[in-house]
Amino acid sequence: MKDKILFWFGADFTHFCLSYYLQKMYDCDIFAIIDITDRTKKFFLEQDQVKFKKKWFFHDYIKTSNTPDLEYLANFEKKYDIDLWKLAINERIFYRFYEFHKFTDNEILSILESECKLFENILDECKPDFFITKEPAFHHLEIFYELCRKKGIKILMLSQPNIGYHCIISEEHITLDSYDDLNSIKISNKSFVELQKYLDSQILSKQVKKYNQNKSNIKNWISVLIDYLLLSNNKTIKTNYNYYGRTKFQVISYMVSLILKKQYRRYFIDRKLIKNPNLGEKFIYFPLAVDLERNLLIDAPLFTNQIEIIRSVAKSIPIGYKLYVKENPSQVTREWRKISEYREIMAIPNLTLIHPSFPGQKLLQNCSLVVTIAGSSGFEAAFYGKPSIVYANVGYKILPSVKKIKEIELLPKLLKASLDEKVNPNDLEKYLVLIEQNSFNFDWFDFSSKIHNKFYYNGLLHDAKISPKTMEEFLIEQKETLTLLSTEHIKKIQKLKIN
């Protein structure tokens, strides 16, 4: 009997491309949930590259109502132990970050109701053996992922570990499936200097920086404006809640406003944030996380107010230490923060707010301790012999020098204890070996950039028309990479079937 494999497809076509080669290499029935815009939907209706047993267009099933079924939602929450409001309030579309539409409580609840009913119906109908997906970044995929886990469906989640140019396929987004006790792993006893050389060659931040570099030129922007203003009918604003209220006039006005805000905020950053901090004094390092990212909204759902977290850290540090807070250079992709937020951070006593251009490596080298909500800086700190405190279940918390805060009231004691923590380079090397054993070479950032360039005007417009012919060209161009990706998924499927 064939395995039934259910995919989740989004605007990043990585998993559609994967399904094409997987179907060629593995005898299975493929089902798909397709979470895309109206114009892109036409591609899936016309394409014949992947032979779906059945597919569901996610937004076709989502309705809003003034009378959501609260009894159903309460029973769903209790049955599957999924906290729906925690996910909904952290959804960037529903609250805090979306400028085009103010969602009412009933709108949010009715959307949740539609999603949960759809997900239950899909799983009851196709009864998949495996669910293949990316790491959830939005509430609805996180709900579906959690639902699959509760129903015992084997999950293959593609994600990136804390080293660059690698990917892992795991059942849970925060752990390596093949976990060995660190003490049982054989190593070559590398020094911190040798480990730092490894980090420099594999550091994830370099990969992210390259991905975030804006390569768009005037030709891209002209093409986007012509497509959006003249060719798009903008129907998606009525059929996809991610686009509610996004009329063409409002979008253009908003984009102009963002450009001006970005320039003004950068001017403030360059004038007010410290470019050359005193590395000779004792300090604790807190790197700001980028807003609107999964590692805050989903991985640390109760710790999304970074200013309040910074305040609590500042209250907890012992006399003789300062708190150094550094803006994340990738925050430029979100047009920086409000100036009022920078002023609020700067007003906290015993704190220095550092310019995003200052090398984070120097802060890691000279700090006494790193405190991060869920970022990779805690992992990188270990390479410099520095302990760290985290707020989320990050994968690298298996390192003895990494402590997770469980109760905010205990932060002062945990912080003081962590300052005395010693990092053993052997523990770090063992963890790196563990990552290597569970990962494979795949530069997902580079692959996503190729998708953006091929289909989305270099990522400037996601509600784009895509032709099956263009997709066919891309599948041929990327045959070697996608064959590797499919092979790794097949290997994972076979392992999961044995276990």
Number of C-alpha atoms within 10 A of each C-alpha: 6 10 14 17 22 27 22 21 22 16 19 18 16 18 21 21 23 23 28 19 20 23 17 12 13 14 12 15 18 24 23 22 18 20 19 21 25 22 18 18 17 14 17 19 10 10 15 11 17 18 14 14 14 13 18 15 17 21 20 12 13 19 17 16 14 12 10 20 15 13 9 13 19 13 11 19 15 11 11 15 12 17 13 18 14 14 18 20 16 23 21 19 22 20 15 12 12 16 15 16 15 14 15 12 12 16 19 19 23 22 20 24 22 20 21 22 15 17 21 14 12 19 16 10 9 16 14 20 16 21 22 25 21 20 20 18 17 19 23 20 18 16 21 20 25 16 21 20 16 13 11 11 17 19 23 23 21 22 20 21 24 23 23 22 20 20 23 25 26 22 21 17 23 17 17 20 13 10 12 12 10 17 10 8 14 11 14 8 13 13 13 19 12 13 19 17 12 14 16 14 12 16 18 19 17 13 17 14 12 13 15 16 11 11 11 13 10 8 9 17 15 12 13 20 15 11 17 16 13 9 12 16 13 18 13 20 17 13 17 18 21 18 18 18 16 19 15 15 9 13 14 14 11 15 11 12 11 15 12 13 17 19 13 15 19 17 11 13 21 13 11 15 19 17 16 10 15 13 12 8 12 16 24 24 26 26 24 21 23 21 21 20 13 19 21 23 23 22 20 18 17 13 17 19 11 18 16 12 18 23 16 15 18 20 15 17 20 13 7 9 16 19 26 23 23 23 24 19 20 18 17 17 13 12 17 23 18 12 15 9 12 19 13 11 19 17 12 16 12 16 19 21 24 23 21 22 14 17 13 18 13 11 24 22 14 18 24 22 28 29 28 24 28 23 20 22 24 29 26 25 25 27 25 20 20 26 28 31 23 24 23 24 18 24 18 24 19 16 19 15 23 24 22 19 17 12 9 12 11 11 19 17 12 18 23 14 11 20 17 12 19 13 21 18 20 20 20 25 23 22 22 18 15 18 22 16 13 18 20 17 14 18 15 19 17 15 17 17 17 16 20 19 16 16 24 21 21 21 19 17 18 17 20 23 18 18 15 16 11 11 19 13 11 16 19 10 11 13 14 10 15 23 18 16 23 22 16 16 20 15 10 17 21 10 10 14 10 7 6
